[in-house]
């Protein structure tokens, strides 16, 4: 599970930096930055739902 979460975080960070690159390169004249940010939001929501379901089904536990 840890590998899956770290993979999602890596893709989220990559998408964020690619959006920054497209924003600086295209100077706001294209929709590539918006698409990259949309991908980031979708990945973030998917990761959140995955974590909630994993906790619900006992794949991850709470440590104190």
Secondary structure, 3 states (H helix, E strand, C coil): CHHHHHHHHHHHHHHHHHHHHHHHHHCCCCCHHHHHHHHHHHHHHHHHHHHHHHHHCCCCCCCC
